[in-house]
Amino acid sequence: MHSPSLSELHAFAAAARLGSYSLAAQELYVTQGGISRAIARLEEHLGFALFERQGRRNTLTPAGQEYLQAVEPALMSIEAASAAARRRRHGPQLRLSVTPTLFSHWLIPRLPDFNARYPAVMLSFSPYRRDDPLTAPEIDAWIRVGSRHWPAGMEAEYVIGRDLIPICHPRELQGPQAIRSEGDLLARPLLFHTNYPGNWTRWMQARGLDRPCPAPAADFETVALLVQAVAAGMGVAMVQRCLVEEDLAAGRVALALDASVNIERGYFLCRPANRAPTEALEQFTAWILEQAAPQAIPL
């Protein structure tokens, strides 16, 4: 047998799609070290390097790209066949693909409520693909980041995520040097999200602050790392409120100012318009909009 294990192939395919071991780990619900070790085993098995580091991204080598093209269709076929077999055995199934950040920070804590209300529906989650055209027939719906403009033929309903808030370490709200104004906030080290570096500028513009945005003290490629940095006292950050609910409630971070602003970008539930929703998808849609209702911001 010349084939490696499926866990190694899934780690490789996820890291290749996302360009990041940490994002691949979030998608597959393993540690970043687990992804790194799986890919190292695969490279040792094959006898050549699959990735090379370019800045913050892990980029496929030419040999890695060729290998991905060869094995990815087979992986997708195995996933589709397994999903079909589970549907036949378990009855109604709702297959979703969810952006990893919203999945881990907001959706997963709420899923027990969905299961309690609709015990007959089996939820199944497809791996996230950054370049996904949102047309795969085996997936019922996708939750993706976007605005009001979607490709023709796509039904997209806003769910949550349009409000940005500044967060800080709780001790930044105490003592004579506490944060009490926008000026106090901007005097702290600003932490940026690598993929959304304009969040601070958009917040400043919405607050009427006509001045250049200070340079970042550091940037991080995931919300989880950004929150950890704030909780460690590295600085202040600008994040979507829905992604830090648990951290705020637990006191790991605090709302620096009661000064949220609304942006066009948010999380949308998407499906092809030419595909009628199943009963399970209609139930899920009503449920997730109800979950988001306390924070709903109309478009």
Order of alpha helices (4+ residues) and beta strands (2+ residues): alpha-alpha-alpha-beta-beta-alpha-beta-alpha-beta-beta-beta-beta-alpha-beta-alpha-beta-alpha-beta-alpha-beta-beta-beta-alpha
